[in-house]
């Protein structure tokens, strides 16, 4: 599921470290209180990464309940932004890369 994210309207990543021992309620409270977003909005994927960059958790509201996703890579790790500035830098890099590809 995390290899194909085309079904989501928005994807939010929690920059920095998140305690991945948290479950659905703990992650939903981070979304609500730390980021002032609604965890009950359909079509939005919230992603969290712990100290180890080889595993992430995702949280999605499906209308009738939450779906908690967990992905652990066998090799390598995710390039996870640890600050808001790093997250913004990744977004700008992707935007500039996309605009270069569209101009061809």
CNS distance restraints for C-alpha pairs under 8 A (distance, minus, plus):
assign (resid   1 and name CA) (resid   5 and name CA) 7.02 0.50 0.50
assign (resid   2 and name CA) (resid  71 and name CA) 7.97 0.50 0.50
assign (resid   7 and name CA) (resid  43 and name CA) 7.22 0.50 0.50
assign (resid   8 and name CA) (resid  43 and name CA) 4.79 0.50 0.50
assign (resid   8 and name CA) (resid  44 and name CA) 5.56 0.50 0.50
assign (resid   8 and name CA) (resid  45 and name CA) 6.59 0.50 0.50
assign (resid   9 and name CA) (resid  43 and name CA) 5.28 0.50 0.50
assign (resid   9 and name CA) (resid  44 and name CA) 5.79 0.50 0.50
assign (resid  10 and name CA) (resid  43 and name CA) 6.90 0.50 0.50
assign (resid  10 and name CA) (resid  44 and name CA) 4.95 0.50 0.50
assign (resid  10 and name CA) (resid  45 and name CA) 6.46 0.50 0.50
assign (resid  11 and name CA) (resid  44 and name CA) 5.74 0.50 0.50
assign (resid  11 and name CA) (resid  45 and name CA) 4.74 0.50 0.50
assign (resid  11 and name CA) (resid  46 and name CA) 5.90 0.50 0.50
assign (resid  11 and name CA) (resid  47 and name CA) 7.48 0.50 0.50
assign (resid  12 and name CA) (resid  44 and name CA) 7.62 0.50 0.50
assign (resid  12 and name CA) (resid  45 and name CA) 6.26 0.50 0.50
assign (resid  12 and name CA) (resid  46 and name CA) 4.85 0.50 0.50
assign (resid  12 and name CA) (resid  47 and name CA) 6.17 0.50 0.50
assign (resid  13 and name CA) (resid  46 and name CA) 5.86 0.50 0.50
assign (resid  13 and name CA) (resid  47 and name CA) 4.70 0.50 0.50
assign (resid  13 and name CA) (resid  48 and name CA) 6.18 0.50 0.50
assign (resid  14 and name CA) (resid  18 and name CA) 7.70 0.50 0.50
assign (resid  14 and name CA) (resid  46 and name CA) 7.44 0.50 0.50
assign (resid  14 and name CA) (resid  47 and name CA) 6.13 0.50 0.50
assign (resid  14 and name CA) (resid  48 and name CA) 5.31 0.50 0.50
assign (resid  14 and name CA) (resid  49 and name CA) 7.41 0.50 0.50
assign (resid  15 and name CA) (resid  48 and name CA) 7.63 0.50 0.50
assign (resid  15 and name CA) (resid  49 and name CA) 7.93 0.50 0.50
assign (resid  15 and name CA) (resid  80 and name CA) 7.21 0.50 0.50
assign (resid  15 and name CA) (resid  81 and name CA) 5.27 0.50 0.50
assign (resid  15 and name CA) (resid  82 and name CA) 4.94 0.50 0.50
assign (resid  15 and name CA) (resid  83 and name CA) 5.36 0.50 0.50
assign (resid  15 and name CA) (resid  84 and name CA) 5.99 0.50 0.50
assign (resid  15 and name CA) (resid  87 and name CA) 6.61 0.50 0.50
assign (resid  16 and name CA) (resid  49 and name CA) 7.43 0.50 0.50
assign (resid  16 and name CA) (resid  50 and name CA) 7.96 0.50 0.50
assign (resid  16 and name CA) (resid  80 and name CA) 7.78 0.50 0.50
assign (resid  16 and name CA) (resid  81 and name CA) 6.31 0.50 0.50
assign (resid  16 and name CA) (resid  82 and name CA) 3.70 0.50 0.50
assign (resid  16 and name CA) (resid  83 and name CA) 5.53 0.50 0.50
assign (resid  16 and name CA) (resid  84 and name CA) 8.00 0.50 0.50
assign (resid  17 and name CA) (resid  48 and name CA) 7.62 0.50 0.50
assign (resid  17 and name CA) (resid  49 and name CA) 5.88 0.50 0.50
assign (resid  17 and name CA) (resid  50 and name CA) 4.88 0.50 0.50
assign (resid  17 and name CA) (resid  51 and name CA) 5.67 0.50 0.50
assign (resid  17 and name CA) (resid  82 and name CA) 6.81 0.50 0.50
assign (resid  18 and name CA) (resid  48 and name CA) 6.08 0.50 0.50
assign (resid  18 and name CA) (resid  49 and name CA) 5.65 0.50 0.50
assign (resid  18 and name CA) (resid  50 and name CA) 4.80 0.50 0.50
assign (resid  18 and name CA) (resid  51 and name CA) 7.41 0.50 0.50
assign (resid  19 and name CA) (resid  49 and name CA) 7.88 0.50 0.50
assign (resid  19 and name CA) (resid  50 and name CA) 5.67 0.50 0.50
assign (resid  19 and name CA) (resid  51 and name CA) 7.99 0.50 0.50
assign (resid  20 and name CA) (resid  48 and name CA) 7.65 0.50 0.50
assign (resid  20 and name CA) (resid  49 and name CA) 7.07 0.50 0.50
assign (resid  20 and name CA) (resid  50 and name CA) 5.67 0.50 0.50
assign (resid  20 and name CA) (resid  56 and name CA) 7.77 0.50 0.50
assign (resid  20 and name CA) (resid  57 and name CA) 7.12 0.50 0.50
assign (resid  22 and name CA) (resid  26 and name CA) 5.19 0.50 0.50
assign (resid  22 and name CA) (resid  27 and name CA) 6.25 0.50 0.50
assign (resid  23 and name CA) (resid  27 and name CA) 6.15 0.50 0.50
assign (resid  23 and name CA) (resid  68 and name CA) 7.91 0.50 0.50
assign (resid  24 and name CA) (resid  28 and name CA) 5.99 0.50 0.50
assign (resid  24 and name CA) (resid  59 and name CA) 7.21 0.50 0.50
assign (resid  24 and name CA) (resid  66 and name CA) 7.25 0.50 0.50
assign (resid  24 and name CA) (resid  68 and name CA) 6.52 0.50 0.50
assign (resid  25 and name CA) (resid  29 and name CA) 6.14 0.50 0.50
assign (resid  26 and name CA) (resid  30 and name CA) 6.47 0.50 0.50
assign (resid  27 and name CA) (resid  31 and name CA) 6.41 0.50 0.50
assign (resid  27 and name CA) (resid  59 and name CA) 7.40 0.50 0.50
assign (resid  28 and name CA) (resid  32 and name CA) 6.20 0.50 0.50
assign (resid  28 and name CA) (resid  39 and name CA) 5.68 0.50 0.50
assign (resid  28 and name CA) (resid  59 and name CA) 7.67 0.50 0.50
assign (resid  29 and name CA) (resid  33 and name CA) 5.78 0.50 0.50
assign (resid  29 and name CA) (resid  34 and name CA) 7.63 0.50 0.50
assign (resid  30 and name CA) (resid  34 and name CA) 5.09 0.50 0.50
assign (resid  30 and name CA) (resid  35 and name CA) 6.81 0.50 0.50
assign (resid  31 and name CA) (resid  35 and name CA) 5.24 0.50 0.50
assign (resid  31 and name CA) (resid  36 and name CA) 6.47 0.50 0.50
assign (resid  31 and name CA) (resid  37 and name CA) 5.63 0.50 0.50
assign (resid  31 and name CA) (resid  38 and name CA) 6.86 0.50 0.50
assign (resid  31 and name CA) (resid  39 and name CA) 6.01 0.50 0.50
assign (resid  31 and name CA) (resid  46 and name CA) 7.80 0.50 0.50
assign (resid  32 and name CA) (resid  36 and name CA) 4.83 0.50 0.50
assign (resid  32 and name CA) (resid  37 and name CA) 5.02 0.50 0.50
assign (resid  32 and name CA) (resid  38 and name CA) 5.69 0.50 0.50
assign (resid  32 and name CA) (resid  39 and name CA) 6.32 0.50 0.50
assign (resid  33 and name CA) (resid  37 and name CA) 7.64 0.50 0.50
assign (resid  39 and name CA) (resid  60 and name CA) 7.63 0.50 0.50
assign (resid  39 and name CA) (resid  61 and name CA) 6.76 0.50 0.50
assign (resid  40 and name CA) (resid  61 and name CA) 5.43 0.50 0.50
assign (resid  40 and name CA) (resid  63 and name CA) 7.57 0.50 0.50
assign (resid  41 and name CA) (resid  61 and name CA) 6.32 0.50 0.50
assign (resid  42 and name CA) (resid  60 and name CA) 7.31 0.50 0.50
assign (resid  42 and name CA) (resid  61 and name CA) 5.40 0.50 0.50
assign (resid  42 and name CA) (resid  62 and name CA) 5.79 0.50 0.50
assign (resid  42 and name CA) (resid  63 and name CA) 6.27 0.50 0.50
assign (resid  43 and name CA) (resid  60 and name CA) 7.26 0.50 0.50
assign (resid  43 and name CA) (resid  61 and name CA) 7.27 0.50 0.50
assign (resid  43 and name CA) (resid  62 and name CA) 7.40 0.50 0.50
assign (resid  44 and name CA) (resid  60 and name CA) 6.15 0.50 0.50
assign (resid  44 and name CA) (resid  61 and name CA) 7.35 0.50 0.50
assign (resid  45 and name CA) (resid  58 and name CA) 6.48 0.50 0.50
assign (resid  45 and name CA) (resid  59 and name CA) 5.87 0.50 0.50
assign (resid  45 and name CA) (resid  60 and name CA) 5.14 0.50 0.50
assign (resid  46 and name CA) (resid  58 and name CA) 5.44 0.50 0.50
assign (resid  46 and name CA) (resid  59 and name CA) 5.16 0.50 0.50
assign (resid  46 and name CA) (resid  60 and name CA) 6.65 0.50 0.50
assign (resid  47 and name CA) (resid  56 and name CA) 6.88 0.50 0.50
assign (resid  47 and name CA) (resid  57 and name CA) 5.78 0.50 0.50
assign (resid  47 and name CA) (resid  58 and name CA) 4.47 0.50 0.50
assign (resid  47 and name CA) (resid  59 and name CA) 6.62 0.50 0.50
assign (resid  48 and name CA) (resid  56 and name CA) 5.59 0.50 0.50
assign (resid  48 and name CA) (resid  57 and name CA) 5.21 0.50 0.50
assign (resid  48 and name CA) (resid  58 and name CA) 6.29 0.50 0.50
assign (resid  49 and name CA) (resid  53 and name CA) 6.56 0.50 0.50
assign (resid  49 and name CA) (resid  55 and name CA) 6.48 0.50 0.50
assign (resid  49 and name CA) (resid  56 and name CA) 4.58 0.50 0.50
assign (resid  49 and name CA) (resid  57 and name CA) 6.50 0.50 0.50
assign (resid  49 and name CA) (resid  80 and name CA) 7.32 0.50 0.50
assign (resid  50 and name CA) (resid  55 and name CA) 7.12 0.50 0.50
assign (resid  50 and name CA) (resid  56 and name CA) 6.85 0.50 0.50
assign (resid  53 and name CA) (resid  77 and name CA) 5.03 0.50 0.50
assign (resid  53 and name CA) (resid  78 and name CA) 5.38 0.50 0.50
assign (resid  53 and name CA) (resid  79 and name CA) 7.36 0.50 0.50
assign (resid  53 and name CA) (resid  80 and name CA) 6.87 0.50 0.50
assign (resid  54 and name CA) (resid  72 and name CA) 5.66 0.50 0.50
assign (resid  54 and name CA) (resid  73 and name CA) 5.24 0.50 0.50
assign (resid  54 and name CA) (resid  74 and name CA) 7.67 0.50 0.50
assign (resid  54 and name CA) (resid  75 and name CA) 7.75 0.50 0.50
assign (resid  54 and name CA) (resid  76 and name CA) 6.46 0.50 0.50
assign (resid  54 and name CA) (resid  77 and name CA) 4.15 0.50 0.50
assign (resid  54 and name CA) (resid  78 and name CA) 5.95 0.50 0.50
assign (resid  55 and name CA) (resid  70 and name CA) 7.25 0.50 0.50
assign (resid  55 and name CA) (resid  71 and name CA) 5.45 0.50 0.50
assign (resid  55 and name CA) (resid  72 and name CA) 4.19 0.50 0.50
assign (resid  55 and name CA) (resid  73 and name CA) 6.24 0.50 0.50
assign (resid  55 and name CA) (resid  77 and name CA) 7.44 0.50 0.50
assign (resid  55 and name CA) (resid  78 and name CA) 7.67 0.50 0.50
assign (resid  56 and name CA) (resid  70 and name CA) 5.86 0.50 0.50
assign (resid  56 and name CA) (resid  71 and name CA) 5.41 0.50 0.50
assign (resid  56 and name CA) (resid  72 and name CA) 6.66 0.50 0.50
assign (resid  57 and name CA) (resid  68 and name CA) 7.04 0.50 0.50
assign (resid  57 and name CA) (resid  69 and name CA) 5.33 0.50 0.50
assign (resid  57 and name CA) (resid  70 and name CA) 4.47 0.50 0.50
assign (resid  57 and name CA) (resid  71 and name CA) 6.41 0.50 0.50
assign (resid  58 and name CA) (resid  67 and name CA) 7.98 0.50 0.50
assign (resid  58 and name CA) (resid  68 and name CA) 5.77 0.50 0.50
assign (resid  58 and name CA) (resid  69 and name CA) 4.66 0.50 0.50
assign (resid  58 and name CA) (resid  70 and name CA) 6.36 0.50 0.50
assign (resid  59 and name CA) (resid  66 and name CA) 6.83 0.50 0.50
assign (resid  59 and name CA) (resid  67 and name CA) 5.87 0.50 0.50
assign (resid  59 and name CA) (resid  68 and name CA) 4.91 0.50 0.50
assign (resid  59 and name CA) (resid  69 and name CA) 6.28 0.50 0.50
assign (resid  60 and name CA) (resid  66 and name CA) 5.59 0.50 0.50
assign (resid  60 and name CA) (resid  67 and name CA) 5.16 0.50 0.50
assign (resid  60 and name CA) (resid  68 and name CA) 6.69 0.50 0.50
assign (resid  61 and name CA) (resid  65 and name CA) 5.88 0.50 0.50
assign (resid  61 and name CA) (resid  66 and name CA) 4.47 0.50 0.50
assign (resid  61 and name CA) (resid  67 and name CA) 6.28 0.50 0.50
assign (resid  62 and name CA) (resid  66 and name CA) 5.94 0.50 0.50
assign (resid  62 and name CA) (resid  67 and name CA) 6.95 0.50 0.50
assign (resid  73 and name CA) (resid  77 and name CA) 6.54 0.50 0.50
assign (resid  81 and name CA) (resid  86 and name CA) 5.09 0.50 0.50
assign (resid  81 and name CA) (resid  87 and name CA) 5.16 0.50 0.50
assign (resid  81 and name CA) (resid  90 and name CA) 7.91 0.50 0.50
assign (resid  82 and name CA) (resid  86 and name CA) 6.57 0.50 0.50
assign (resid  82 and name CA) (resid  87 and name CA) 7.58 0.50 0.50
assign (resid  83 and name CA) (resid  87 and name CA) 6.46 0.50 0.50
assign (resid  84 and name CA) (resid  88 and name CA) 6.21 0.50 0.50
assign (resid  85 and name CA) (resid  89 and name CA) 6.15 0.50 0.50
assign (resid  86 and name CA) (resid  90 and name CA) 6.27 0.50 0.50
assign (resid  87 and name CA) (resid  91 and name CA) 6.38 0.50 0.50
assign (resid  88 and name CA) (resid  92 and name CA) 6.20 0.50 0.50
assign (resid  89 and name CA) (resid  93 and name CA) 6.15 0.50 0.50
assign (resid  90 and name CA) (resid  94 and name CA) 6.26 0.50 0.50
assign (resid  91 and name CA) (resid  95 and name CA) 6.18 0.50 0.50
assign (resid  92 and name CA) (resid  96 and name CA) 6.12 0.50 0.50
assign (resid  93 and name CA) (resid  97 and name CA) 6.09 0.50 0.50
assign (resid  94 and name CA) (resid  98 and name CA) 6.01 0.50 0.50
assign (resid  95 and name CA) (resid  99 and name CA) 6.16 0.50 0.50
assign (resid  96 and name CA) (resid 100 and name CA) 6.19 0.50 0.50
assign (resid  97 and name CA) (resid 101 and name CA) 6.28 0.50 0.50
assign (resid  98 and name CA) (resid 102 and name CA) 6.15 0.50 0.50
assign (resid  99 and name CA) (resid 103 and name CA) 6.22 0.50 0.50
assign (resid 100 and name CA) (resid 104 and name CA) 6.85 0.50 0.50
